[in-house]
């Protein structure tokens, strides 16, 4: 569930890294995912947990891909 910041942008409460996820960041995350980036890469890029990545994608109406094979499998 998001909050409103002073600029009226929807944001999530700060996570462990102290960052907030604004609309522009969410749009970039969605675009990266739709371009084929795996969730593990998005986790590192945006410094958020996998559950948060997946929730933001679902909230944006993105269909989640099935997990691919793990490296070394």
C-alpha positions as CSV (number, residue, x, y, z in Angstrom):
1,X,0.0,0.0,0.0
2,X,1.5,3.3,-1.0
3,X,1.7,6.7,0.7
4,X,1.6,10.2,-0.7
5,X,4.8,12.2,-0.7
6,X,4.8,16.1,-0.7
7,X,4.9,16.1,-4.5
8,X,1.8,13.9,-4.6
9,X,3.7,10.9,-6.0
10,X,2.7,7.5,-4.8
11,X,5.5,5.9,-2.9
12,X,6.1,2.8,-0.7
13,X,7.4,3.1,2.8
14,X,11.2,2.9,2.9
15,X,12.6,-0.6,2.8
16,X,15.8,-1.8,4.5
17,X,17.9,0.3,2.2
18,X,15.9,3.4,3.0
19,X,14.7,3.9,-0.5
20,X,11.2,4.8,-1.7
21,X,9.7,3.5,-4.9
22,X,8.0,6.3,-6.9
23,X,5.9,6.1,-10.0
24,X,8.9,6.7,-12.3
25,X,10.9,4.0,-10.6
26,X,8.0,1.5,-10.8
27,X,7.5,2.4,-14.5
28,X,11.2,1.7,-15.1
29,X,11.1,-1.6,-13.2
30,X,8.0,-2.7,-15.2
31,X,9.8,-1.8,-18.5
32,X,12.9,-3.7,-17.5
33,X,10.9,-6.7,-16.6
34,X,8.9,-6.6,-19.9
35,X,12.3,-6.3,-21.7
36,X,13.2,-9.7,-20.2
37,X,15.2,-8.8,-17.1
38,X,14.8,-11.5,-14.4
39,X,13.5,-10.6,-11.0
40,X,16.8,-11.3,-9.4
41,X,18.4,-8.5,-11.5
42,X,15.5,-6.2,-10.7
43,X,16.1,-6.9,-7.0
44,X,19.7,-5.8,-7.2
45,X,19.1,-2.8,-9.6
46,X,16.3,-1.3,-7.5
47,X,17.6,-2.5,-4.0
48,X,14.2,-4.2,-3.1
49,X,13.2,-7.7,-2.2
50,X,11.8,-10.3,-4.5
51,X,8.4,-10.1,-2.9
52,X,8.3,-6.3,-3.4
53,X,9.4,-6.7,-7.1
54,X,6.6,-9.2,-7.7
55,X,4.0,-7.2,-5.9
56,X,4.9,-4.0,-7.8
57,X,4.7,-5.9,-11.1
58,X,1.3,-7.4,-10.1
59,X,0.0,-4.0,-9.0
60,X,1.0,-2.7,-12.4
61,X,-1.0,-5.4,-14.1
62,X,2.0,-7.3,-15.4
63,X,1.7,-11.0,-16.0
64,X,4.5,-12.7,-14.1
65,X,6.7,-15.1,-16.1
66,X,7.3,-18.7,-14.9
67,X,10.7,-19.1,-13.3
68,X,13.5,-20.1,-15.7
69,X,16.2,-22.7,-15.1
70,X,18.7,-21.8,-12.4
71,X,22.2,-21.2,-13.5
72,X,24.3,-24.4,-13.4
73,X,21.2,-26.6,-13.8
